[in-house]
Amino acid sequence: MVSLLAFIFVFGILIFVHEFGHFIMAKKNGVRVEKFSFGFGKKLYSKKIGATEYLISAIPLGGYIKMAGDEPNEERKGSSDEFLSKSCGQRSQIVAAGPILNFVLAFFLFSLIFVIGSPTLTCRVGQLIDDYPAREAGIKEGDLVLAVDGEKVEYWPDLAGIIHEKSEGEVVLDIQRADQVIQLKVSPKVEERQDIFGQKIKIGLIGIYPSEDLAVIKYGWGRSFYEGGRKLFVLSGLTYKALWFIIIRRLSFQESITGPIGIFYLTGQAAKLGFVYLLNLMAILSMSLAIFNFLPLPVLDGGHLFFLLLEKLRKKPVSTRIQELAHQAGAFAIIALMLFVFYSDLLKFGLFDKVAELWRNVGPK
């Protein structure tokens, strides 16, 4: 039940925000929005305000808008408040506003996490690995690393990042042990590992694991906006890089992409860990939704923007027939992609085994 509620909460808000971006920009550009629905399916409640009918629908997984004259085959009156009567620039603004608002939501959520406080591992040593230099250098479980080569460290990711870059020579660690601060010299062991993109890199390792000690990273709004923006920028760059590596087949598509089943599983796990973890996942998913929608594929917002660019360059719209064929092909590709991702999620999260186990327990005897 927790997983289901978390999934509906997260997925519903992300899609609703996306559609609200289209809605607000359509209004700004003088396009008549005929319907704006929260949710899909059967209408539960509606109220007409001005030219727009606002609806609450049965399935709370996002929403949709219907603009006047937004389909090439739709009968139009040629009035100035129809979508297709607007300039390429105005239509581009309306199309792009959805994913842009998802980026804005991700930025706000990342920033809010730093205001609320983000739990992070401290630099306290939890476990030593045999045959690595940390034990030989005299490091003990419970030691708190304060600095590396004079550079202060507070959180484990910072400590690990510095150590990993030390591929030669030794490092000097300032360590707090009980009531005293001591210095120990350690020569990292260089090993070849794979990074998140499957590339082989050489990193320095000293053989320590973190303890379960947590610190809370918390800032004021000004610093939080900076940190939230920086996190969004870094993660967006990593996502685009991962997409490129998938295209050139340096990353496994199956292992790198997740779909509704994976999102359902992850939101459930994040909700159980706590509200901050759920917000963090929600921010990442909102960013991912924006990036995905900007891909230049028919059906997606990026595909619509591509056709608008062609229209701008050609000084006339791409023929309705070509657009229809492109959208049909795009829809087929998206459906095939979703089926593949659906199947991959079943394998990845071991759901086939769980279903088989359930069938053995409750099935016919």
N, C-alpha and C positions, 0 to 999 in steps of 0.2 A: 504493500500500500504506500509506503514511504517513497519507493522508487517511482511509482505511478504518479503520485502527487507532485514530486519534484520534476519529473519529466514534463508534465502538463504545465507547471508553473514556468519552467525555463523555456521550453519550446514555444509556448503560447506567447510569452512576452517578446521573444526574439522576432517572431514573424509579425506580431502586431506592430512592433516598433518599425520594422521594415516597411509595412504597408502605410503606416502613419507618415513616414517620410515621403512616399509618393503622394499621399493625400494632401499634406500641408503645402507641398510645392505646386501641386495642381491648383489648389486654391489661390496661391500667390500669383500664378500665371493666368488666372482668370478662366480656368477650365472647370466646367460644371461636373461635379462628382455626384453621380446618381445614387450610389450606394457605398456605405462604409460599414463593414460588418466586423464585429469581434467574434471570431469563431467561424466555423463552416457548418454546412448541413442545414437542418430544419430551423426555420426562424422561430425563436422563442419570444422575442419582444422587438418592436420597432417603433421609432418615432421620427417623423419627418420634420426637419428644421430647414427652412428655406428650400433649396432645390435638392437637398441631400437627405436620403433615408438612412438613419442610423439603426443598425441591427445588432441584437445579441443572438447568436446562433448556437446550436446544440453542442457542437464539437469545439471545445475551447483551445484548439491548437493553432493560434494565430488569428488570421483574418484576411480580408480582401477588400479591394475597392473596385468600383465600376465607374469609369469616366465616360462622359458623353462622347460618341464618335471616336472610340479608341480602337475599333476593329476595321481593317481595310474593306471588308465585305459588308459592314454594317450600313444600314440605310442612314444617311446623314442629311441634315438640312442645310449644311454649309454655314451655320452660324459661328460667330467668333468664339463661343465658349466650348466648342468641340476640340478634343485633343488633336486630331489630325489637321485642324485648321491653324494650329500654332506653328511658329517657325521651328527650324531644326534645333536651334539653341534652346528654345523654351521646352521643347519635348525632351531634349537631352537632360535638362535640369530636373524635370519630373522623373525620368527614368533613373537617373543617378542618385536621386535623393534617398531612395530606399536603402541601398547598401551604405551610403554615406552616414545615414542615421544609425546604422548598425555599428559603424566605426566609432561614432560619437558615444553610443551606449557603452561600447567596450572601454573607451577612454574613461568615461565616468565611473564605471564599475571598478576598473583597476585603481583609479584614484581613491574611490571610497574605501577599498580594502586597506590602503595605507592609512586612511583616517581612522578606521575601526581598529586596525592592528592586525598584522599578518604574522601568524606563528612561523618561526624559522628555527632550525637547529643551531645551537650554539657551537662554539669551537672546543667543547669538552670531549676528550677522548673516551670512547666507550669500549673499544676492543682493539687489540693488537694482532697483527697477522704474522705468523711464523715465517722466518726466512726473508723478512723485509727489514730495512735499516732502522725503523723506529724503535723496535725492541732492543737492537744492538746499541743504539745511541742512548738508551736509558729512559726513554719515554714510558710512562706508566698509565694504566687505566685510571681515569678520574682527573688527569692533568688537564688544565685549561690553557690553550694556546692563545697568547695575547698579541703576538706579533711575529712576522716572518721577515727576516733581514731588515728589521727596524720598521716595517710597514704594519701598522695596527690592523688587526682583524677582529671582527665581532661575531660573524656568522659563518657557518660551515661552508656554504657555497663560495664565499670569498677565499677562505683558507684553501679549499680544494683547487680553486682556479689558479692561485699563485703557485702551489706545489706542482700542479700539472705542467706549468710552463717551464719548470726547472729541469731541463733535459741534460744539464751538465753542471759540474761543480757541487758545492754543498750549500745548505741553507742554515741560518741561525734562527732557532725558535726561542722566543721568550715565553716561558711557561710558568704559570702559577700553580704551585703545589702546596696545599694547605695554606700556611700564612707566609710563604716565601716565594719570591720570583727567581727562577734560575734560567740560565741560557744553555741550550744544547745544540750541538752541530750535527746535522744529518745530511748524508749524501743520498739524494733520491735515486731509486732504481728505475732506469728508463725501460719502458716496455712499449710495444706496438699494440695499439687498440683501434677499434672502429668508433668513429664519432656517430652522431645521430643521423648523419647522411650516408653512413656506410663507408666513409673514406678512412683509409688507414693513416693514423697519426701517431707520433711518438710523444709520450707524456711521462712526467716524473711521478713516481709513487713512493711513499715512505711506509705504507702498510698500517694505516689506522682507519677505524670506523668511528662515526660519531656516536655519542651517547644519546639518550632519549630526552636530554635537557632541551627545553624550548625557550626562546626569547620572542618577544612580540615587537615587530618593527612597526612603529607608529609615528606619524608626522602630522603637522598642521596642514591646513588645506593647500597653502601655497606650495610647499614641498611635495605634498601628495599629488598635486596636478602634474608637477614636473616628473615625478617617479612613475606615475600612471602613464603619461605620454611616452616616456622613455621605454617602458615595458611594452606598450602597444607597438612602438616603432620597431623594437628588436624582434618581437614575436612575429610581426607582419613580414619582416625581412626573411626570417627563418622559414616561414610558411611558403613564401614565393620561391625561395631557394629549393625547398623540398618539392614543390610542384614541378620545377624545372628538372630536378633530378629524376622525378617519376617519368616525365616526358622522354628524357634521354635514357631511361631504363637503368639508372644507377641506384634507384631506390625501388623496392618492391611496392607496387600499387596496393596489393592485397594487405600488406603489413602496415601501410602508411595511412590508409583511409578507413574511417568508420562511418556507420550510418545510423539510422534511427534505433536499431537494437543496441548498438554500442553506446549511443548517447543515453538511452534509457538506463543501461547498466551503470554508466559513469555518473549520471546525475544522482542515481540512487546511492551510490557509494559516497559521493561528495556530500549529499544531504546528511548521511549518517555521521560523517566526520565533523560537520558543523556548518553554520551559515556562511562563514567566510570562505570555506572551501567551495561551497555551492556558488557563491558570487564569482569566485575566480574561474570556475569552469564556465559559468554563464558568460563572462567577459571573453574568454577564449573562443567559445562557440559563436558569439556575436561577431567577433573579428573574422572568424573562419567563414561565416555566412556572407559577410560583406565581400571577402576575397573571392569566394566561389561565385557569387552573383556578378562580379565584374569580369569573369572569364568570357571571352568573345564567342560564346556558343549560342545558337538559336534557342529560343525559349527563355534563356536567362537575360537579366538586364544588360549584361555585356554584349549579348547578341543584338539586342535592340539598339544599343549605342553604336555598334558596328554598322548596322544598316543606316542609321542616321548620319554617320560619317560618310558613307558612300553617297547618300542623297545630297549631302553638302558638297561633295567633290564633283558629282555628276550634274548638279543643278536640277535634278529631278529624282523622284522616288524610285527605288528598285521596284520592278513590276510586282503586282500582287501575287501572281502565280509563283514567282521565284521565292517570295517571302513565305508563301504557304508551304512550298516544298521544303524549304530550309527549316521551318518550324516543325513540320512533320518529322523530318529526319532528326532534328534536335530532340524532339519529344521521345522518339524511339530510342535514341542514344541514351537519354537520361533515364528512361525506364530500364533499359538493359543494364546501365551502370548501377542503378539502385538495386536491381535483382542480384547482381554480382556482389555488391557491398553487403546486401542482406545475407546472402549465403556465406560470405567471408566472416561476418559477425557471428553467425551461428557456429562456425568452426573455431573462431578466435576465442570466444567466451565459453566454449565447451557446452553449448546449449543442446547440440545433438545428443551428447552423452547424457545430459540431464533428462531430456525427454525420454530417452531409451530407459533410463533408470526408473523414471516415473511410470512408464508403461509396464516394466517388469513388476513393480510394486502394486499397482492398482489395476493392471490389465486383466484380461480373462485368465483364469487358472485352469 
